[in-house]
Amino acid sequence: MTVYAKREVAVGALSWRALVAIDVFSYLVFAIGGRMMHSSGGPADWLSNTPRIIAPFLVGWFVAAFVLGAYPRSGSIGLRRFTLNSVLAVLIGNALGFGLRAIVFGDGVAWIFVLAAVGLTTLVLVSLRLIYFWAVTSRNMDGGEA
């Protein structure tokens, strides 16, 4: 298997639906995983608190993603630019999420939570986006249409 750092794909080949699904799934992994590790309330607590936990981070992510080009709109995009846009958006989106969380819910920000949240969301979100990008470019390089 060969990985090409300069792979490019027409933006039209990338599905916004797939990217949004990947992004929401990534934040759900973070929120549900956190509730499972830190909740004594069981599934009822996971269901009731997950939306409250995830909402500020999703708002932060989508604002940053649109502003920073994690959802490219036209032309073509290469692997490096796609990766950079995704990493910057998740880092800035998480910062916005923590700010919204503090303002809207009055929640404090523990540094260990910041490190865990940023580390996990960056790892999962960027990894899944890169797997998707690789799949789209591989399909296009093999002569298939996206």
Summary of the structure (lengths in Angstrom):
residues: 146
radius of gyration: 16.6
end to end distance: 20.2
largest distance: 52.5
contacts: 429
relative contact order: 0.19
helix: 75%
strand: 4%
